[in-house]
Amino acid sequence: MSVSDAPRRILADDPNLAGVLSLIRTSFAYMEGRIDPPSSMHRLTMETVHQQATEGEIWAIGAQPDAVIFLTPHPGCLYLGKLAVAEARRGSGLARQLVELAEARAQEMGLDALELQTRVELVENHATFARMGFVKTGETAHPGYDRATSITMRKRLG
């Protein structure tokens, strides 16, 4: 692993906040027209990314960055959100590296599980997270929908 591939925390005053937002928008673009309702990525702004860096955590790999993850402590677990990897770096282990970092952060916080949500339609993501040790624990429906739109997955630690 090169120094540029070491995860680093993005703080609220980091000039790379714009790069974080750009990477998420670019990485989630393939979901357009594939998931219903549209991704919450559309509601992300510089203000909400700044808020995540202030109230939760943002971790990144690479100078651009090439990969990012949002971490938010919830009761009993650390919630993983907006995991994004640049297309040119997919398949190189960056997502796994960020999930492993999340495991370490959860343990440092005294939490015994990781949790995430992924859209029902993104079956390849379900398989990827299952390979990392996550199991499906539930389904949720976005407001106004009478069917499941997301699945919740959890990974027990320790």
LOVEXLUM-768588 format. One record per residue (C-alpha): x negated, y negated, z. Coordinates in pm, whole numbers, plus 50000, padded with zeros to 5 digits. Layout:
<rs>
XYZ...
</rs>
This chain:
<rs>
500005000050000498584966349904498884935950128501584922149895503594954149953503554950250331507004939850456507124904750597509864886350776511374857150589512134828950831514674801050785511994776250675510324800150430510064786150076510914821349947514564818750056515454808649700513584839349572515574861249810518844847749673517654851149314516534887349364519864897249520521834881049238519684897448971519604931649141523354932649203524304920748852524754956748728527754960148959529714933848767532774950248614531904982848787533134975949139536464961649250536664937749427533554919549304530424920149520530144897649823526884886949659528984861249475529614843449806525914841049892524464806149885521234790750005523164780950317524324816650391520854830850322519394804750559522034814650815521034851550782517384842250838518394822551148520994845451306519764879151181516654889850995515504890350635512544911950539510814911750201508094929350008506104911649738505454875249665508494869449441509924888849643510234923249482512464938349752514594924650036516884936350314519144918250560519204932150916521924922851163522244937451514525724951051587526834968551906525045002151909523434998951565521414977651329523414968751018521574969450684522844946050416521864932850074519134958550012517774948149673514784958949466513604942249146514334964148844510654966848750509834980649097512735005249137511665040749208508435029549375509565035349734510234999149831513825005949944512645035150157509905013250303512444986850403514775012950554511845026850756511114991350873514784988350975514435020351179511455005751363513254972651422516344991051555514215010951798512454978951912515924964351982516974995252177519495005851911519895042551821521425040251474521355022651140524585015150956525425002550609528295000350368528215008650002530915006449740532945037249655532055034249286528275033949343527825071449385524115069449300523655047249607525515072649824523055099349710520025076849767521095068550122521945105150194518385114650093517185089350354519235106350626522455086050620525805103750652529255091150561531185081250873534175063050730535915044050455537275008650450539484988550219538914952250137541854929250220544654933349967543584968449856545554999949936542635023049862539145027250003536715002849842533645009450060532165037950255530295034050581527135054250629525135058450947521745072451039521055083051396517565075351520515295091751773
</rs>
